Amino acid sequence: MEKKCRGTIHKVVQGDTLYKISKLYGVRLVDVLKENPYVNVYNLQPGDEICVPTEIYEEKEERRYFTARTGESLKSIMEETGTDIGSLIEYNKELLNMRIPLGTIIRIPPENNA
């Protein structure tokens, strides 16, 4: 009896690792490993199918990747890729947990008093 995937089927592309896939979908690596006990983690091949335990993310278009270089900022990445902050966060949930350097002053917009 074949086990049904309780989430999303991810089709492996060149360069994918289970860690990279877990970050892409914003799930814990251990959960991806639990859903795929027979996958050879050292030999993922393009076209392999990995069960990602989530219903939140459905890939509808081709993925693009950007590798940040030294000195990159979110602004420079958005300009270079033609995207906005909302889209970056939608596809990279880990951005919400990025550490802000100590002493950084963050400007907060005023509350709406409508």
Backbone as JSON, one array per atom type, in Angstrom:
{
  "sequence": "MEKKCRGTIHKVVQGDTLYKISKLYGVRLVDVLKENPYVNVYNLQPGDEICVPTEIYEEKEERRYFTARTGESLKSIMEETGTDIGSLIEYNKELLNMRIPLGTIIRIPPENNA",
  "N": [[0.84, -1.18, 0.0], [0.68, 2.14, -0.95], [1.96, 5.06, 0.56], [0.15, 8.01, 1.14], [0.83, 11.37, 0.27], [0.87, 13.87, 2.66], [0.56, 16.74, 2.07], [2.47, 18.78, -0.03], [3.72, 17.83, -3.2], [6.98, 18.0, -4.13], [8.93, 18.53, -6.93], [12.13, 17.6, -7.57], [14.79, 19.75, -8.5], [17.87, 20.49, -10.23], [20.49, 20.89, -7.94], [18.94, 20.98, -5.66], [18.51, 20.25, -2.19], [17.43, 18.39, 0.68], [17.41, 20.09, 2.86], [17.4, 22.63, 1.64], [14.95, 22.46, 0.3], [13.22, 22.25, 2.51], [13.53, 24.81, 3.62], [12.59, 26.36, 1.52], [9.84, 25.83, 1.56], [9.25, 26.56, 4.1], [9.19, 24.76, 6.25], [10.09, 22.4, 8.86], [13.18, 20.64, 8.63], [13.34, 18.09, 9.77], [10.68, 17.26, 9.63], [10.3, 17.0, 6.88], [12.07, 14.91, 6.42], [10.81, 12.87, 7.91], [8.51, 12.45, 6.39], [9.57, 11.33, 4.14], [10.99, 8.73, 4.35], [12.46, 6.85, 2.86], [14.05, 8.12, 1.05], [17.12, 8.74, -0.55], [19.16, 10.85, 0.84], [21.61, 11.76, 0.05], [21.74, 11.55, -2.62], [19.89, 12.98, -4.3], [17.99, 13.38, -7.22], [17.31, 15.29, -10.2], [13.89, 15.53, -10.93], [13.09, 13.64, -9.08], [10.56, 13.0, -6.64], [9.49, 14.65, -3.79], [7.81, 14.54, -0.74], [6.41, 17.21, 0.85], [5.44, 18.2, 3.96], [2.99, 20.08, 4.01], [0.23, 22.22, 3.36], [0.12, 24.73, 2.64], [1.72, 26.05, 0.67], [1.62, 26.21, -2.78], [3.11, 25.46, -5.71], [2.88, 27.27, -8.59], [4.1, 28.43, -10.68], [7.17, 28.59, -12.58], [10.16, 28.28, -10.7], [12.51, 30.74, -9.57], [15.86, 31.43, -8.63], [18.02, 33.3, -6.5], [21.21, 34.08, -5.58], [22.56, 35.63, -2.91], [25.09, 38.13, -2.83], [28.12, 39.36, -1.3], [27.46, 42.22, 0.58], [24.93, 42.66, -0.44], [21.58, 43.89, -0.28], [18.15, 43.8, 0.83], [16.8, 45.61, -0.75], [18.51, 45.92, -3.02], [18.36, 43.35, -4.04], [15.62, 43.18, -4.64], [15.47, 45.16, -6.63], [17.19, 44.08, -8.6], [15.93, 41.68, -9.25], [13.38, 42.41, -9.89], [11.14, 42.33, -8.15], [8.97, 42.55, -5.23], [8.88, 43.36, -1.68], [6.82, 41.97, -0.36], [6.36, 39.74, -2.03], [8.88, 38.51, -1.92], [8.95, 37.73, 0.78], [6.73, 36.01, 0.82], [7.67, 33.81, -0.65], [9.92, 33.19, 0.77], [9.85, 32.49, 3.68], [11.65, 32.49, 5.79], [12.82, 34.97, 5.84], [11.37, 36.52, 7.56], [12.41, 35.91, 10.01], [14.98, 36.85, 10.05], [17.91, 38.12, 11.54], [18.3, 41.32, 12.94], [20.85, 43.7, 12.84], [22.44, 44.66, 15.9], [21.5, 47.67, 17.41], [20.36, 48.82, 15.18], [18.21, 51.23, 13.89], [14.81, 51.23, 13.51], [12.3, 52.51, 11.55], [8.96, 53.14, 12.27], [5.74, 53.21, 10.91], [3.13, 55.64, 11.6], [0.27, 54.82, 13.66], [-2.87, 53.89, 12.23], [-5.54, 55.97, 12.63], [-8.18, 55.67, 11.91]],
  "CA": [[0.0, 0.0, 0.0], [1.47, 3.34, -1.09], [1.62, 6.12, 1.51], [-0.3, 9.26, 0.51], [1.53, 12.57, 0.74], [0.03, 14.81, 3.42], [1.12, 18.06, 1.82], [2.77, 19.16, -1.4], [4.77, 17.07, -3.87], [8.02, 18.87, -4.71], [9.75, 17.86, -7.94], [13.51, 18.03, -7.37], [15.54, 20.36, -9.6], [19.32, 20.46, -10.02], [20.96, 21.69, -6.82], [18.08, 20.84, -4.48], [18.81, 19.38, -1.06], [16.26, 18.39, 1.55], [17.47, 21.31, 3.66], [16.96, 23.74, 0.77], [13.51, 22.27, 0.08], [12.52, 22.58, 3.76], [13.54, 26.27, 3.76], [11.74, 26.89, 0.46], [8.45, 25.7, 1.96], [9.08, 27.05, 5.47], [8.9, 23.66, 7.17], [11.29, 21.86, 9.51], [13.87, 19.57, 7.91], [12.98, 16.81, 10.38], [9.35, 16.89, 9.13], [10.49, 16.52, 5.5], [12.71, 13.6, 6.54], [9.79, 11.92, 8.39], [7.58, 12.15, 5.29], [10.31, 10.71, 3.05], [11.97, 7.89, 5.03], [13.23, 6.01, 1.95], [14.78, 8.96, 0.1], [18.56, 8.81, -0.34], [19.41, 12.29, 0.96], [22.9, 12.08, -0.56], [21.68, 11.32, -4.06], [18.66, 13.51, -4.91], [18.13, 13.55, -8.66], [16.24, 16.07, -10.83], [12.73, 14.73, -11.27], [12.63, 12.92, -7.89], [9.44, 13.65, -5.99], [9.62, 14.72, -2.35], [6.59, 14.98, -0.07], [6.63, 18.29, 1.81], [4.24, 18.17, 4.79], [2.31, 21.37, 4.13], [-0.81, 22.51, 2.37], [0.14, 26.19, 2.52], [2.4, 26.54, -0.52], [1.43, 25.46, -4.01], [3.92, 26.07, -6.76], [2.09, 27.41, -9.8], [4.95, 28.91, -11.75], [8.56, 28.17, -12.5], [10.92, 28.95, -9.64], [13.76, 31.42, -9.85], [16.69, 31.53, -7.44], [18.99, 34.39, -6.48], [22.2, 33.88, -4.52], [23.03, 36.94, -2.45], [26.53, 38.35, -2.81], [28.55, 40.22, -0.21], [26.98, 43.6, 0.5], [23.57, 42.74, -0.97], [20.5, 44.28, 0.63], [16.85, 43.42, 0.27], [16.49, 46.58, -1.81], [19.26, 45.61, -4.23], [17.81, 42.09, -4.58], [14.32, 43.5, -5.25], [15.72, 45.88, -7.88], [17.8, 43.2, -9.58], [15.02, 40.62, -9.65], [12.09, 42.97, -10.29], [10.1, 41.85, -7.26], [8.71, 43.43, -4.09], [9.13, 42.74, -0.38], [5.75, 41.01, -0.06], [6.61, 38.51, -2.8], [10.06, 37.86, -1.36], [8.57, 37.08, 2.04], [5.82, 34.91, 0.5], [8.44, 32.67, -1.11], [11.06, 33.0, 1.66], [9.33, 32.77, 5.04], [12.76, 32.68, 6.73], [13.16, 36.4, 5.92], [10.69, 37.08, 8.73], [13.2, 35.61, 11.2], [16.35, 37.32, 9.91], [18.38, 38.94, 12.66], [18.61, 42.72, 12.66], [22.07, 44.06, 13.58], [22.28, 45.4, 17.14], [21.57, 49.12, 17.3], [19.67, 49.31, 13.99], [17.0, 52.0, 14.2], [13.73, 50.87, 12.6], [11.22, 53.5, 11.51], [7.64, 52.52, 12.32], [4.73, 54.19, 10.48], [2.13, 55.95, 12.64], [-0.93, 53.99, 13.66], [-4.03, 54.43, 11.53], [-6.58, 56.35, 13.59], [-9.42, 55.78, 11.14]],
  "C": [[0.88, 1.24, 0.0], [1.0, 4.42, -0.11], [1.25, 7.39, 0.76], [0.44, 10.44, 1.12], [0.54, 13.49, 1.44], [0.62, 16.21, 3.27], [1.29, 18.3, 0.34], [3.87, 18.26, -1.95], [5.72, 18.08, -4.51], [8.82, 18.05, -5.7], [11.16, 18.45, -7.86], [14.08, 18.61, -8.66], [17.01, 20.31, -9.24], [19.71, 21.39, -8.87], [20.11, 21.6, -5.58], [18.7, 19.91, -3.44], [17.55, 19.36, -0.21], [16.24, 19.63, 2.43], [16.95, 22.51, 2.86], [15.45, 23.67, 0.52], [12.73, 22.65, 1.33], [12.45, 24.09, 3.95], [12.61, 26.91, 2.72], [10.27, 26.89, 0.87], [8.19, 26.18, 3.39], [8.67, 25.97, 6.45], [10.21, 23.15, 7.76], [11.86, 20.7, 8.69], [13.45, 18.21, 8.45], [11.61, 16.34, 9.89], [9.43, 16.38, 7.69], [11.1, 15.12, 5.53], [11.7, 12.53, 6.97], [8.84, 11.51, 7.26], [8.24, 11.38, 4.15], [11.38, 9.77, 3.59], [12.86, 7.07, 4.1], [14.02, 6.81, 0.92], [16.27, 8.94, 0.46], [18.95, 10.29, -0.35], [20.73, 12.71, 0.31], [22.89, 11.94, -2.07], [20.35, 11.77, -4.65], [18.93, 13.77, -6.39], [17.01, 14.43, -9.2], [15.11, 15.14, -11.28], [12.22, 13.88, -10.11], [11.48, 13.71, -7.27], [9.57, 13.52, -4.48], [8.29, 15.21, -1.78], [6.96, 16.01, 0.99], [5.35, 18.42, 2.63], [3.64, 19.54, 5.04], [1.26, 21.5, 3.06], [-0.78, 23.99, 2.01], [0.65, 26.65, 1.16], [2.12, 25.64, -1.7], [2.2, 26.18, -5.1], [3.13, 26.09, -8.06], [2.93, 27.89, -10.97], [6.37, 28.42, -11.55], [9.29, 28.96, -11.43], [12.14, 29.64, -10.2], [14.53, 31.48, -8.55], [17.65, 32.7, -7.6], [19.93, 34.12, -5.32], [22.77, 35.24, -4.15], [24.55, 36.98, -2.43], [26.87, 39.26, -1.62], [28.05, 41.64, -0.45], [25.59, 43.75, -0.06], [22.61, 43.2, 0.13], [19.19, 43.78, 0.02], [16.48, 44.35, -0.89], [17.22, 46.22, -3.1], [18.75, 44.31, -4.87], [16.48, 42.36, -5.26], [14.52, 44.22, -6.58], [16.25, 44.96, -8.97], [16.84, 42.13, -10.1], [13.64, 41.12, -10.08], [10.94, 42.48, -9.45], [9.9, 42.84, -6.12], [8.88, 42.66, -2.78], [8.06, 41.7, -0.03], [5.97, 39.68, -0.77], [7.83, 37.77, -2.27], [9.71, 37.1, -0.09], [7.64, 35.9, 1.8], [6.59, 33.65, 0.12], [9.63, 32.33, -0.21], [10.66, 33.34, 3.08], [10.45, 33.03, 6.05], [13.2, 34.14, 6.82], [12.51, 37.05, 7.14], [11.5, 36.88, 10.01], [14.65, 36.07, 11.09], [16.7, 38.24, 11.07], [18.73, 40.34, 12.18], [19.86, 43.07, 13.47], [21.76, 44.93, 14.8], [22.42, 46.89, 16.88], [20.88, 49.69, 16.07], [18.4, 50.03, 14.42], [15.97, 51.7, 13.12], [12.64, 51.93, 12.69], [9.88, 52.78, 11.41], [6.6, 53.55, 11.9], [3.73, 54.45, 11.61], [0.93, 55.03, 12.52], [-2.03, 54.69, 12.89], [-5.11, 54.75, 12.56], [-7.92, 56.52, 12.88], [-10.6, 55.21, 11.88]]
}
